[in-house]
Amino acid sequence: MVESVRNHRTVGSIAPSGKSLANLLTDPLLERAPRTSNVLEVGAGTGSVTRVLLSRMPQGSQLDIVEANAHFAAHLRRLVHGYPNLLEKQEQVRVHNIFVEQLTTDRRYDVIVSGLPFANFSPRQVEEIMGRYLDLLRPGGTLTYFSYCGSRWVRTLLTSRPEARRQLDVKGLLHHYHHQYAVGCWTVWGNLPPAQVWQLRRPMDAVHASGALTVQPDISR
């Protein structure tokens, strides 16, 4: 809670992601198994999703973890170094204490898992981050991210008119990306608070093309 209040740019939740939410966010990695994967996690926080990624990584896979909060990044390094049976994989997991816009790499990723609080960002920041994700994804690669159910509606009611406008603009921008790239959407009612998970996929061809959206029924996980 303290970190959430302290820095809204790097912390977006008041509690770690629940197990059901973490499982759903990392399902694309499980679906690729046993193939090796390049994986990027952004906004890892205290590592609740990181732990699931580490447990699901096929042998030979690479994981880059980007966390802009220095306190959390240090915690994540300790988590990685102390993870069971990971000693032989230490060089395959890297923690970067930077913003994802600052990540410099030639690597392209099969799976990106985002924990960033888009509801806290300006439309320009959201566009920069989503554009960066698409650039970092391999053709056919999958991006998953989540938002808390009802949070944007509550903020719109309780904040000033400019802040409400920002919220609506962010919602509209994300809707554009959903229309272009989304392949699935699920609601995890068992999380606290309930969360909506979006799964987006970069088209197989080099030019980003419009894709069909399949919205799955709400589920309790």
N, C-alpha and C positions, 0 to 999 in steps of 0.2 A: 504493500500500500504506500509506504513512504517513497519508494522509487517511482511509483506511478504518479504521485503528486509532484515530485521533484522535477521530472523531465518528461513532458508529454511527447516530445519528438522521438525519444528512444524507448519509452515504456508505454504500452497501450492497454494493459490489463491490470486489474486489481488482484488477480489470482492466477496461478499457473494453469495452463490448459489441462483439462481432465484427460484421463486415459482414452476414453472413447473418441474425443476430439483429436487427440494426438494420433490415434490409430487411423482415423479417417484421412487426416492430412498426409500421412505417409503411405497410404495404400498404393499410390502409383509406383513406389519403389518395390513394394511386395509383389505387385503385378508383373514387374519386369524380371523378377528372380526366375532362374538362377543367373541371368545375365549380369555382368558387371555394369555399374552405373556411375556416372559423375553426378554428384548431388550437391546442391547449394541450399543451405538453410539461412534465412535472413531474419533478424530480430528474434534470436533464439531465447533471450531472457534467461531464466534460471535453468533451462535445459530439459523441461518436461517432454518436449517433442524430440529434442536431441537424443535422449535416451532410447526412444523408440526407433529413430533412424539408425543408431549404432547397432541395435539388436537385429535390425532387418537388412543391414548392408551385406550383400553377397561378397564373397572373397574377391579381392582385387579391386573393389570399388573405392572411389575417392569422395571424401566429404569436406567441403569448405563451409565453415560457419562464420557468418558475418554478424557482429553484435557491436553497435555503436556505443553502448553504455560500458564504460571501463570496468565498473564493479562487476557487472554480469559477465563480461569477457574473461576476467580473471577467474571467476567461478567456473566458467565453461572449460577453461584450460585445465583446471583441477579435476573437473568431471571426466574429461577425455583421458587425462593421464592416469586416473584411478579406475577407469572402466575395466571390468573383468575381461580377460582374454584379448585385450587390445594391444598388448605390448608389442606384438609383431606387426601391428598396423599403424604405429604412431605416425609414420611419415605419410600415411594416407588420410589423416584427419588434420585439418588446419583451422585455427581460430584467428579471425581478423578483427581487430578492434577499430573499425572504420564504418562509414556509411556505405551502403551498397553502390551508390553512385561513384564512390572513390575506388571501388574494387578494380584492380588492373590484372587481367589474366587473359591468356590465350585459350583457356579451357572453355568448352561449351558443355552445358549440363543437360542430362536426360530428365532430371527431376529438380524442381525448385520448390521449396516450401517456405512460405512467407508468413511471419508473425507480426508484420509491421502494422501499426494502428492507423490505417488510411483515414479513419474518421477524424484524426487529429491534424491531418496535413492540409496544405493548400492544394487546389486543383493542379497548379504547376508542379508541385512536388510529386503528386500522384502520377501525373503524366510522365515525368522524368523516370520515376521508379518503374512503372509498368513498361515503358520503352526499354529500359535497361534489362528488365527481366526477359523480354522478347528477344533482345539481342543476344543474351547469354544462353538462351535455350537452343538446343539442337532442333532441326526440323523434326517434328513429331514429338518433341519434348513436352512435359507436363508441368504446369504451375498450379499449386494449390495455395489458397489463402482463406482466412475466415474473418468474419465480423460478428459482433454480438447483436443478437436479435433485439430490436426496439431501441437500441442506444441512440441511433441517429434521430429517431422520432422524438425521443425525450429531449435531446439536446436542442432540436429545432424549436420545441415549445418553450424551453427554459432560458434560451440565450437571446442575445440582441439580434436585430434584423440583419446586420452585416454577417454575423456568425451563422445565422440561419441560412443566409444566401450561400455562404461558403459550403455548408453541409449539403445543400441541394446541388450545387455545382459539382462537388465530389461524387455525389450519388449519380448524377447524370454522366459523368466521365466514366465511372466504373461500369455503368450500364452499357456504354459504347463498347468497352472491352468485352463485356459478357456477350453482346450481340455478335461480335466479330470472332471470338475464340472459345467461348464456354462450351464444354461438353457435359457438364453435370453440376448439380447444386443439391445440397443436402442440409437439413436442419438437425442439429444434435440437441435434442431437448434435455438430455441427461447431463449436459455440461452446466456449470455454474459460473456465469449466467449462460443460458442457452445461446448457441452459436450457429451461424450459417456458413457452410463451407462451399467455396466455389472451386471448380477445377477447369482450368483453361489449357488449351493445347496449341502450340505453334504449328501451322500448316506444314505439310511435308515439302511443298515447293518453297523456293527462295523468297517469293513475294508473299507477304501476309495476306491471306485470303479469308473471306467470310466463311464461318463454319456454323453448322447447325447446333442449336442448343437443346439438350435433353434435360429437362428439370425432373429430378427424381422425387418420389414422394417423401414427405417429412418422415424422419425415423427417430426412434428413441434408442440411443446407443449407450 
